């Protein structure tokens, strides 16, 4: 059960970042897009290795760092303050909430509980 929750979080976060990254392609600096691609690769790699309990715990730690980094990013705060200004911005904000907050929280819950309870 907990492994399924962990995998849902990993896949959901990767999917949200993929869609958001595609929408922002050529609208943000290349290094931001490259970082997004690397994050997607890491999430999918963790998904493939997630049955290992230690990988599940590492996934939870990475998700916590992801949430912290996003929460302290002024760019993300500015983007959220523009929610509702256009359909495009609102779509990106929803994807940001899913990819950087909701799914990482699911990863943390699933990863920690899978590590503890197996």
Secondary structure as the mmCIF struct_conf table of DSSP 4:
data_model
#
loop_
_struct_conf.conf_type_id
_struct_conf.id
_struct_conf.beg_label_comp_id
_struct_conf.beg_label_asym_id
_struct_conf.beg_label_seq_id
_struct_conf.end_label_comp_id
_struct_conf.end_label_asym_id
_struct_conf.end_label_seq_id
HELX_RH_AL_P HELX_RH_AL_P1 UNK A 2 UNK A 24
TURN_TY1_P TURN_TY1_P1 UNK A 25 UNK A 27
BEND BEND1 UNK A 28 UNK A 28
HELX_RH_AL_P HELX_RH_AL_P2 UNK A 30 UNK A 49
TURN_TY1_P TURN_TY1_P2 UNK A 50 UNK A 51
BEND BEND2 UNK A 52 UNK A 52
HELX_RH_AL_P HELX_RH_AL_P3 UNK A 53 UNK A 71
TURN_TY1_P TURN_TY1_P3 UNK A 72 UNK A 72
HELX_RH_AL_P HELX_RH_AL_P4 UNK A 74 UNK A 81
TURN_TY1_P TURN_TY1_P4 UNK A 82 UNK A 84
BEND BEND3 UNK A 85 UNK A 85
HELX_RH_AL_P HELX_RH_AL_P5 UNK A 87 UNK A 97
HELX_RH_PI_P HELX_RH_PI_P1 UNK A 98 UNK A 102
HELX_RH_AL_P HELX_RH_AL_P6 UNK A 103 UNK A 117
#
